[in-house]
Amino acid sequence: ADGSLFEGVIVKKDAVELLGSTTKQLGKTLGVMNFGGNCAEGRWKMLETTHPFATMITASDLPVGGWNRTHHQIWKDNKTHSQHVTKEKARLSSLNILKEGAEAGKGLGVVLDEVLEGRRAYWKLMRKEIKRTKIM
């Protein structure tokens, strides 16, 4: 979380160069960069490095945890329910909401509000799943 992108595949120096040349070519900053995923990217160093390249940056401080073999077995044992949760997760994903909002011609602020609501709905669903499956 130092400004590198894609789990360090693009190192900080190259990320700055890539984002700089991209925004220069576009003639403007990116509308939004989302660091609210599962990789703990919403850190100060990440924001410090990438803020010049986006109008808005979203980040999350939610403890999202991870996935292990026990969790996999629980989901595998209940495949139908798992498929439903997977579809809901895809529907509520930030990328899906951003895509649908852009396709509908919605403003960035409206779409980001929808992303936030999608995250809230996702975590509400996952809290139920955690309790139901006794993962934690």
C-alpha positions in Angstrom: 0.0 0.0 0.0 2.8 2.4 -0.9 1.5 3.5 -4.3 2.2 0.3 -6.1 -0.7 -1.2 -8.1 -2.2 -4.7 -8.5 -0.5 -6.2 -5.5 2.8 -4.7 -6.3 2.9 -6.0 -9.9 3.3 -2.3 -11.0 5.8 -0.8 -8.5 5.2 2.7 -7.2 7.6 4.5 -9.6 5.9 2.8 -12.6 2.4 3.4 -11.2 3.1 7.1 -10.9 4.4 7.1 -14.5 1.5 5.1 -15.8 -1.1 7.3 -14.0 0.7 10.5 -15.0 0.8 9.6 -18.7 -2.7 8.3 -18.6 -4.2 11.5 -17.1 -2.0 13.6 -19.3 -3.3 11.8 -22.4 -6.9 12.1 -21.1 -6.3 15.8 -20.4 -7.9 15.4 -17.0 -7.7 13.3 -13.8 -9.5 10.0 -13.4 -13.0 10.5 -12.0 -12.5 8.0 -9.2 -10.0 5.5 -7.9 -11.4 2.8 -5.6 -9.1 1.3 -2.9 -12.0 -0.2 -0.9 -11.4 -3.8 -1.8 -10.0 -6.7 0.0 -6.3 -5.9 -0.3 -5.8 -3.2 2.4 -4.9 -0.6 -0.2 -6.7 2.3 1.5 -3.6 3.4 3.4 -2.1 6.9 3.7 0.9 6.2 1.5 -1.3 4.8 -1.2 -3.5 7.9 -1.1 -0.5 10.2 -0.9 0.9 8.7 -4.0 -2.2 8.5 -6.1 -4.2 11.6 -5.1 -2.9 13.8 -8.0 -4.4 11.4 -10.5 -8.1 11.3 -9.4 -10.9 13.7 -8.6 -12.2 11.3 -5.9 -10.7 8.4 -4.1 -12.7 5.8 -2.1 -11.1 3.7 0.5 -12.4 1.4 3.2 -11.3 0.8 6.8 -13.6 -2.2 7.1 -11.9 -5.4 8.4 -12.6 -7.7 5.4 -10.6 -10.6 6.6 -9.8 -13.4 4.2 -10.7 -16.8 3.0 -9.4 -20.2 4.1 -10.0 -23.9 3.6 -12.6 -24.1 6.4 -14.6 -21.3 4.8 -14.4 -23.0 1.4 -15.7 -26.2 2.8 -18.7 -24.5 4.5 -19.6 -22.8 1.2 -19.0 -26.0 -0.8 -21.4 -27.9 1.5 -24.2 -25.4 0.7 -23.6 -24.8 -3.0 -27.0 -23.5 -3.9 -26.9 -20.9 -1.2 -23.4 -20.1 -2.1 -24.3 -19.4 -5.7 -27.0 -17.0 -4.6 -24.5 -15.1 -2.4 -22.0 -15.1 -5.2 -24.6 -13.5 -7.6 -25.5 -10.9 -4.9 -21.8 -10.2 -4.3 -21.3 -9.6 -8.1 -24.4 -7.4 -8.3 -23.3 -5.3 -5.3 -19.7 -5.0 -6.4 -18.3 -1.5 -6.8 -17.2 -2.2 -10.3 -20.7 -3.4 -11.4 -22.4 -0.4 -9.8 -19.9 2.0 -11.4 -20.4 0.3 -14.8 -24.2 0.4 -14.6 -24.2 4.0 -13.4 -21.9 5.1 -16.3 -24.0 3.2 -18.8 -27.1 5.0 -17.4 -25.4 8.4 -17.7 -25.6 9.1 -13.9 -23.3 11.7 -12.3 -20.2 10.6 -10.4 -21.6 11.7 -7.1 -24.8 9.8 -7.6 -22.9 6.7 -8.6 -20.5 6.9 -5.6 -23.5 7.2 -3.3 -24.9 4.0 -5.0 -21.5 2.3 -4.5 -21.6 3.2 -0.8 -25.1 1.8 -0.5 -24.0 -1.4 -2.4 -21.2 -1.8 0.1 -23.6 -1.4 3.0 -26.0 -4.0 1.5 -23.0 -6.4 0.8 -21.8 -6.2 4.4 -25.3 -6.7 5.7 -25.6 -9.8 3.6 -22.2 -11.0 4.7 -22.9 -10.5 8.4 -25.9 -12.8 8.0 -23.7 -15.3 6.2 -21.0 -15.2 8.9 -23.6 -15.8 11.6 -25.4 -18.5 9.6 -22.2 -20.4 8.8 -20.4 -19.6 12.1 -17.3 -18.7 10.2 -16.2 -16.3 12.9 
